Amino acid sequence: MIVAISIGAVTVPLGDVWGIVWHHLTGRGTAGDLATDQIVWNFRTPRVVLAALVGAGLAVSGAVLQTVVSNPLADPIVLGFSYGATLGAVLVITLGGGAALAGLGVSAAAFLGAVVAGALVFALGRRRGRMAPTRLVLAGVAVGYVFLSATSYVQLQATPTELRTVMFWMLGSVAGAQWDRIPAVAVVVLAGTALLTLFGRRLNVLLAGDESATALGVDVNRLRATLLVLSALLTGTVIAVAGSIGFVGLMIPHLVRLTLGADHRRLLPLTAQLGALYLVLVDLLSRTLDRPNELPLGILTALLGAPFFLWLLRRDKGLD
């Protein structure tokens, strides 16, 4: 993270970066000259911290969803959460004044959209009062397409200026990171990861199948519902501040499982760390590959994630 803060249009020595960050965190040392302090602390540090939080949140959510629906291809996009958040944000961007009168900002609307999508998937995924993994995936795909169609229709009504904003937001970015957004996201991601890790034993039991889990005293239906709600809240929070970013929740959990096993008590904390590192590096590439232009995160995560995931499928028979 210190290296990512250092590199940019103006390169700041690592020692100066550490000194400025340490000064703001502890009050000790010196912040250096005003311009460098502004670049490091007000622009780059919140961006890097937000990228780490978003990467961790998406990766943990993907790992949990893959177990909940018993499908290695499950992630926030497949289950429709990302599309719900996108529709909420696009509505606010295009409606403008009407949305402002309703008291909704882009982030709040995106979060609300993700929660609504999660609630619909939860309702449609139930059969005779029980959560059915296959129905959850099918419900997620159907709900996602409905929200995507609605988003496409809203885009057709947008002005060219609004459309550019919409497209950049749909592909994901942490360029607008500000310190006042960080605390809420940090609390949700850290608390959500810790809480989901506490479910580690029951997630491990869920891997053995519903019958085995029930025989061991686990209420499978209630457990799935709880985990689905927590994943929706986690996903909605990070998408609300960074837009729709694909492949993080799909690829990172698989990489950790292939190297360190499927014990969720270790899997989830390590997935969070690797997801954070991955998105920090992707964000660094997004703002340095085509200076002074900036690439949306979703383009790079797709370019990096899709080939890598196909390589994993071809390489490891355990994913069959």
Secondary structure, 3 states (H helix, E strand, C coil): CHHHHHCCCCCCCHHHHHHHHHHHHHCCCCCCCHHHHHHHHHHHHHHHHHHHHHHHHHHHHHHHHHHHCCCCCCCCCCCCHHHHHHHHHHHHHHHCHHHHHCCCCHHHHHHHHHHHHHHHHHHHCEECCEECHHHHHHHHHHHHHHHHHHHHHHHHCCCHHHHHHHHHHHCCCCCCCCHHHHHHHHHHHHHHHHHHHHCHHHHHHHHCCHHHHHHCCCCHHHHHHHHHHHHHHHHHHHHHHHCCCCCHHHHHHHHHHHHHCCCHHHHHHHHHHHHHHHHHHHHHHHCCCCCCCCCCHHHHHHHHHHHHHHHHHHHCHHHC
